[in-house]
Amino acid sequence: MSDATVGQDHPSTISEPQKRINMTRFDRLVSVLALAGVVVLAGVPRGHAANFTTGTDPAVKFGVHEIVLTGDGTVANPLDTVATVAFTPPSGAKQAKSVYAFHDGGNTWRARVYVGEIGKWTWSSTCKTDKGLDGRSGTFDARESKLRGRLLPHPKNPRHWITEDGRWFLNVVDTAYFLLSSRDAAGQPIPEEDFQAYVRDAVNHGITALMTSLLSGGWTESYFADADCTRLRLENFRFSDRRLRWLLDHHPDIGIELILFPRGSRYASDEQFWKKLTIEQKKRILRCVVARYAAYPQVYWLIANDAHYGKNFPNNNAYVREVGAYFQKHDPWRHPMSTGHARHLDFFFGDEDWATYFHLENAYDLGASQYAKYHHFARPVLLGEDRYEQDHLNRLDPVDMRYYQRRLYWAWLLSGGAANYGGRWWVLHPYTQTGKRETPNPRPAYKTTPHKAALTGLDSVRFLRDYFAARKIELSDFTPGHPLARDPVGGPDVRAPKLMRRGYEEFLLYHPNAAADGRQAKVHAGRKARVRLDLRKADGPFAVEWYRVHDGIAQEGERVAGGAEVELVAPWPGHDVVLRLVRTPERKKPSSLHSPTPACGAQAGSVEPATAADGGMGNRPPRGPSLELTRDSGFSLADAEKSTGGAP
């Protein structure tokens, strides 16, 4: 939104409307307490260190701190009372953040800051129209913490994110549209225990981020409290706020892709709601959303979801551009921002500064075919929707979702992007309980066929997350190098191995070992994955590790020499695999290096000579130190280096 459109303010999602969100008894209690200025932090047990703090309580670095102000809530519209609070960190005024205070019912206003430093903070408020909100000040202390902090563009590779503590962020996403809502798509209440169990199950199964709607419903059903769009449904905002606090306190490492607003029109139609709002109406909602949610470190914004953009949708284009520009100017912490395109559409805003990552939708994109066209933008790319589990039953749903989903994740990650999962999108059923909880499908064609089976799409995902964590691999150090690897058996491009390389020191490859693709995707039950790898411009030798992505079993393979093409064969038939090569000292392999008994009676990672055309390596960069190669069953490159005198 340009300045001319939204005025000169300082400081700086979702599907079609669902059933209106009604307040539960707990919601009403929260609302009553809010009128008195009481902050409710539900779910934080005694002794649990809060990452969301308030008042003069000690804050924590990379957490959220809130101050509460008392103003005059009897004015005609408290949302038009513009109050700002300047938070000054220990490093001084140059790093101060000025934020809006937001009205939270009655005479209560709140202002929040993302705590980026340890030490003594000060704050002061300013308001031209309300003496109670003007000239207030205070202090609080911030302590060290183990929180990761905001998502930022990786300084070495802007196609990836890094958290503020300096760690690469592995983006493995699950769809949970109603995570922050009191009711699901059918209007049924979502108990707090389901919400917490859902998050716990997602984390235990390897998920690192959740895509969810800020409020699940349309503009008038969930956001605005009156026909003139002058007041907000504060009870709904408080509810989502409370759950975000719980997430920050209990699962602070989980990223939240937050769908901010509805489309404002039917699917595949041009937006008709936002364009009718006045400048003041737009400013109210945007100012309040930024003020309430921007201090949360774990969020990254998605303006709207599942929308159409382009020359035939000028209102949709204008809508997200206005919101994107407003957040770009007024979000003090500049969280990543995008907007969700409908299935099969190219990302329309690639050259616009407000769109700092790309959110796509596709179907059966098991070969990450859409990623390559966005690589040159040097921004993170997320396949935000592919095919859901238990959605279209026997018509569109993948048959073997456990294989399908892990293949989707691995292919996108080792192409340079990230991918999403979705199961029973219209409810919030904890993953481990889905086999015990029958649910009707909301689609009219399937209402007579309830879902009874347990979800399986996440069954292998924790082995993906744990693979990178145990080996301390950061894909921000890697670049795609698919031309260097091919399956000598051949097959469609969608089945081709996906390869990433860290200079010429390390190669990481996923082989789907597929017998079928699309909805019928499945692994080849009787075949071992084979790969022909071009190492002609890579000095060796290389230590080899095979990893069974189905169940996390790892096995050492025979070392291979560089300077030639080699053909490698996985030790197990009937499995998709990850192959890792790490350059090692060119010395005799120590006899003490542990080599476990191969599974299935297979030889341990056989190697065969091969010749082929140049795979496309460019000029060789300087060699760096070898990364430690570890595995669940004991193989360690560090042990080998110790036996041979260490790495060069």
Helices and strands as residue ranges (DSSP letters): H 3-6, H 25-35, E 52-54, E 59-60, E 64-70, G 78-80, E 83-88, G 93-95, E 97-100, E 102-103, E 108-114, E 119-127, G 131-133, E 137-143, E 151-153, E 161-163, E 172-175, H 192-204, E 209-213, I 219-223, H 234-250, E 255-259, G 274-276, H 279-293, E 299-302, H 314-330, E 337-338, E 358-361, G 372-377, E 381-385, H 401-413, E 418-421, G 431-436, G 444-446, H 461-471, G 475-477, E 479-480, G 482-484, E 485-486, G 493-495, E 498-502, E 506-511, E 514-516, G 518-520, E 522-523, E 528-534, E 542-548, E 553-560, E 565-573, E 577-583, G 599-601, E 607-610, H 637-643
